[in-house]
Amino acid sequence: MIKRTLFFGNPSYLSVSDYQLVVDFPDNQKSKRTIPIEDLGFVVLEHPQITITSQLLALLNHHNVGVINCDHRHMPSSMLLPLNGHSEQNERFREQLLVSIPLKKNLWQQTIKAKIANQARLLAERGAPIQNMMFWVKEVQVEIKDTTKAEPQHIIGKIFLILRALKEAEKRPHRTTY
């Protein structure tokens, strides 16, 4: 059976009654609605004025329903997934724990290289020099020390502060002092 996805983009109160999801609207323009929880696959919470009970969250979890929260830009920011024995996510966690040490180190190296390269790309878009960062991408070792990762982060932070100061200076009216 195909599971339903519910999207909540307006203020609402979400609770449980008789093992059904109860949707109540604060403006009273819409009537109270109930939906069988067994029919749900995902619930998307986009509006910041949505109230949801912990009892409902527990029941959604029990029925393997994912809950997605959105941020102020209406983009997904977090996801609540059930972790019980019948969940696909639980199987993924198990597989990740069983990965060999060399593969973990290799994946870590790829992740750090990708992060530094992405930051270099963003800085290049803003006209900042990135030669050092491209060098660091090539130099990332599996047994990397914390300082290697911290060095680009420290410089990136300085560059962003400089760029922010330049942008703020451009916004200020120019004054001529005599």
DOTI-750286 format. One record per atom (N, C-alpha, C): residue in three letters; x, y, z. Coordinates in steps of 0.1 Angstrom, whole numbers, plus 2048, in hexadecimal, padded with zeros to 3 digits. Layout:
BEGIN
ALAXYZ ...
***
This chain:
BEGIN
MET8087F4800 MET800800800 MET80980C800 ILE8058167F8 ILE80C8237F7 ILE80982B804 LYS81383080A LYS811838816 LYS80F847812 ARG80884E81A ARG80585C817 ARG81086581E THR812871817 THR81A87B81D THR811887820 LEU81288C82D LEU80A897831 LEU8138A3832 PHE80F8AE82C PHE8168BB82C PHE80F8C5834 PHE8158CB83E PHE80E8D5847 PHE8158E2844 GLY80F8EB83D GLY8158F883A GLY80E904840 ASN804901849 ASN7FC90B850 ASN7FD90885F PRO7FA912868 PRO7FA90F876 PRO7EF904879 SER7F38FB882 SER7EA8F0885 SER7EF8E9892 TYR7E58E2898 TYR7E88DA8A4 TYR7E68CC8A0 LEU7F18C48A2 LEU7F18B689F LEU7F18AD8AB SER7E78A48AC SER7E789C8B8 SER7E188E8B4 VAL7DE8868BE VAL7D98788BC VAL7CC8768C3 SER7C386F8BD SER7B686B8C3 SER7B285E8BC ASP7B08548C4 ASP7AC8478BF ASP7B68428B4 TYR7C38438B7 TYR7CD83F8AE TYR7CC8458A0 GLN7C785189F GLN7C5859893 GLN7CC866895 LEU7D386B88A LEU7D987988B LEU7CD88388A VAL7CD88C894 VAL7C3896894 VAL7C98A3890 VAL7C38AA886 VAL7C88B7882 VAL7BE8C1885 ASP7C28CB88D ASP7B98D6891 ASP7C08E388D PHE7B88EC888 PHE7BD8F9883 PHE7B990488D PRO7C390D891 PRO7C091789B PRO7B6922896 ASP7B5924889 ASP7AD92F885 ASP79E92B884 ASN79B91E886 ASN78E918886 ASN78791A878 GLN78E91E86E GLN78891F860 GLN78691185A LYS78E90885E LYS78D8FA859 LYS7898F1865 SER7828E6861 SER77D8DD86C SER7898D486F LYS7878CE87B LYS7918C4880 LYS7908B8877 ARG79C8B2874 ARG79D8A686C ARG7A589B873 THR7A188F86F THR7A9884874 THR7AE87B869 ILE7BA87586A ILE7C086D860 ILE7C5861866 PRO7C3855860 PRO7C9849866 PRO7D8849865 ILE7DF847870 ILE7ED847870 ILE7F383C868 GLU7EC830868 GLU7F1825860 GLU7F3828851 ASP7EC83284C ASP7ED83683E ASP7F883F83B LEU800844845 LEU80A84E843 LEU818848841 GLY81F84F838 GLY82D84C836 GLY83685783B PHE833864839 PHE83A86F83D PHE83187A841 VAL83588284B VAL82E88F84F VAL83889A84D VAL8358A4846 VAL83E8B0844 VAL8388BC84B LEU8408C1854 LEU83C8CD85C LEU8438D9858 GLU83D8E2850 GLU8438ED84A GLU8418FA852 HIS8368FC858 HIS83290985E HIS83890986C PRO83D915871 PRO84391587E PRO838915889 GLN82C917886 GLN821917890 GLN81990A891 ILE8208FF88F ILE81A8F2890 ILE81E8EC89E THR8138E78A5 THR8158E18B2 THR8128D28B0 ILE81B8CA8B5 ILE81A8BB8B4 ILE81C8B58C2 THR8148AB8C5 THR8158A58D2 THR82089A8D2 SER8268978DD SER83088C8DE SER82987F8DC GLN81D87E8E0 GLN8158718DE GLN81486F8CF LEU8118798C7 LEU8108778B9 LEU81D8738B3 LEU82887A8B8 LEU8368768B3 LEU8398678B6 ALA8358638C2 ALA8388558C5 ALA82F84B8BD LEU82384F8BA LEU81A8468B2 LEU81F8468A3 LEU82385289E LEU829852890 LEU83584A890 ASN83E84A89A ASN84A84289A ASN84683389B HIS83C82F8A2 HIS8388228A3 HIS83381C896 HIS82D82588E HIS828821881 HIS832824875 ASN83F826879 ASN84982886F ASN846834866 VAL84183F86B VAL83E84B864 VAL84A855866 GLY85085A85B GLY85A86485D GLY85487285E VAL85A87A867 VAL856888869 VAL861891864 ILE85E89A85B ILE8688A4856 ILE8648B285B ASN86E8B9861 ASN86C8C6865 ASN8738D085B CYS86D8DB859 CYS8738E5850 CYS8778F1857 ASP8818F9852 ASP886905858 ASP87F911853 HIS88491D857 HIS87D929853 HIS87D92C845 ARG88692583D ARG88692782E ARG87D91C827 HIS87691482F HIS86D90A82A HIS8758FE824 MET8818FC829 MET8898F1824 MET88A8E782F PRO88A8DA82C PRO88B8CF836 PRO8988D183E SER8968D184B SER8A28D3854 SER8A58C785D SER89B8BF860 SER89D8B3868 SER8938A9864 MET89689C868 MET88D891865 MET88D888871 LEU881884876 LEU87F87B881 LEU87B86E87B LEU88486487C LEU881856877 LEU88184C882 PRO878842880 PRO87883888A PRO88582F88A LEU88982B896 LEU895823896 LEU89281489B ASN88681089A ASN88380289E ASN8887F8894 GLY8877EB898 GLY88E7E0890 GLY8897DF882 HIS87D7E487E HIS8787E2871 HIS87B7EE868 SER8837F786C SER886803865 SER89280185B GLU891807850 GLU89C807846 GLU8A780F84C GLN8A481A853 GLN8AF822859 GLN8B781A863 ASN8B181286B ASN8B8809874 ASN8C280086D GLU8BE7FB862 GLU8C77F385A GLU8D37FB855 ARG8D1807851 ARG8DB81084C ARG8E5813857 PHE8E0816863 PHE8E981886F PHE8F280C871 ARG8EC800871 ARG8F37F4873 ARG8FE7F2869 GLU8FB7F585C GLU9057F3851 GLU9107FE853 GLN90D80A857 GLN91781485A GLN921810865 LEU91B80A86F LEU92380587B LEU92D7FA877 LEU9297F286D LEU9317E6869 LEU93B7E985E VAL93C7F685A VAL9457F984F VAL9547F8855 SER95D7F484C SER96B7F2850 SER9717FF853 ILE97C7FF85B ILE98380B85F ILE989812853 PRO99080A84A PRO99581183E PRO98B818836 LEU97F813834 LEU97481982D LEU970826834 LYS96E825841 LYS96A831849 LYS97483C847 LYS981839848 LYS98C843846 LYS98B849838 ASN98984082E ASN988845820 ASN97C84E81E LEU97184B824 LEU965853823 LEU96786082A TRP96E860836 TRP97186C83D TRP979875835 GLN98486F82E GLN98D877826 GLN98587E81A GLN97C876814 GLN97487C809 GLN96B88780E THR96588581A THR95C88F81F THR96489C822 ILE97089B828 ILE9788A882B ILE97C8AE81E LYS9808A7814 LYS9848AC807 LYS9788B4801 ALA96D8AD801 ALA9618B47FB ALA95D8C1803 LYS95E8C1810 LYS95B8CD817 LYS9648D8814 ILE9718D5813 ILE97B8E0810 ILE9798E5802 ALA9778DC7F8 ALA9748E07EB ALA9688E87E9 ASN95D8E47F0 ASN9518EC7F0 ASN9538FA7F6 GLN95A8FB801 GLN95D908806 GLN9659107FD ALA96F90A7F6 ALA9779117EC ALA96E9167E1 ARG96590E7DC ARG95C9127D1 ARG95491E7D6 LEU94F91E7E2 LEU9479297E7 LEU94F9367E8 LEU95B9357ED LEU9649407EE LEU9689467E0 ALA96A93D7D7 ALA96D9417C9 ALA9629497C3 GLU9569457C6 GLU94A94D7C1 GLU94A95B7C6 ARG95095D7D2 ARG95096A7D8 ARG95D9717D6 GLY96696C7CD GLY9729727C9 GLY97D9717D2 ALA97D9677DC ALA9889657E5 ALA99295C7DF PRO99E95D7E3 PRO9A99547DE PRO9A79467E4 ILE9A993C7DC ILE9A792E7E1 ILE9B29257DE GLN9BE92A7DA GLN9C99217D6 GLN9CD9187E2 ASN9CE91E7EE ASN9D19167FA ASN9C790A7FC MET9BB90E7FB MET9B09047FD MET9B18F87F3 MET9B48FB7E7 MET9B58F17DD MET9C18E87E0 PHE9CC8EE7E5 PHE9D78E67EA PHE9D38DD7F5 TRP9CB8E27FF TRP9C78DA80A TRP9BF8CE806 VAL9B68D07FC VAL9AE8C57F7 VAL9B78B97F3 LYS9C28BC7EC LYS9CB8B27E7 LYS9D38AB7F3 GLU9D58B37FE GLU9DD8AE808 GLU9D68A7814 VAL9C98A6813 VAL9C18A081E VAL9C589181E GLN9CA88D82A GLN9CE87F82C GLN9C4878834 VAL9C586A834 VAL9BB86283C VAL9BE86584A GLU9CA86584F GLU9CD86885D GLU9CF87785F ILE9C687E85B ILE9C788D85C ILE9C689286B LYS9CE89C86D LYS9CE8A187B LYS9C48AC87B ASP9BE8AF887 ASP9B48B9888 ASP9B88C7883 THR9C58CA884 THR9CA8D787F THR9C88D9870 THR9CA8CE869 THR9C88CF85A THR9BA8D3856 LYS9B08CE85D LYS9A38D285A LYS9A08E0860 ALA9A68E386B ALA9A38F0871 ALA9A98FB86A GLU9B58F9863 GLU9BC90485C GLU9B390A851 PRO9AD902848 PRO9A590883E PRO99990F844 GLN99390984F GLN98790F855 GLN98B91C85B HIS99691E861 HIS99B92A867 HIS99C93585D ILE9A2931851 ILE9A493B847 ILE99793F840 ILE98F93583E ILE981938838 ILE97A941841 GLY97A93F84E GLY974949857 GLY979957856 LYS986958855 LYS98C966853 LYS98796C845 ILE98796483B ILE98396982E ILE97596E82E PHE96C966834 PHE95E96A835 PHE95C97683D LEU964978848 LEU96398484F LEU967990847 ILE97298E83F ILE977999836 ILE96C99D82C LEU966992826 LEU95C99481B LEU95099B821 ARG94C99782E ARG94199E834 ARG9449AD837 ALA9509AF83B ALA9539BD83E ALA9539C6831 LEU9589C0826 LEU9589C781A LEU94A9CA815 LYS9419C0817 LYS9339C1812 LYS92D9CC81B GLU92F9CC828 GLU9299D7830 GLU92F9E582D ALA93C9E5829 ALA9429F2826 ALA93C9F7819 GLU9389EE810 GLU9329F3803 GLU9249F9806 LYS91D9F4810 LYS9109F9813 LYS910A07819 ARG91AA0A821 ARG91BA17827 ARG91DA2281D PRO916A2D820 PRO918A39817 PRO926A3E818 HIS92BA4280C HIS939A4880C HIS939A56811 ARG942A5981A ARG943A6681F ARG951A6C81B THR951A78818 THR95DA7F815 THR961A88821 THR96DA85826 THR971A8D832 THR97BA9882D TYR979AA4831 TYR982AAF82E TYR98AAB383A 
***
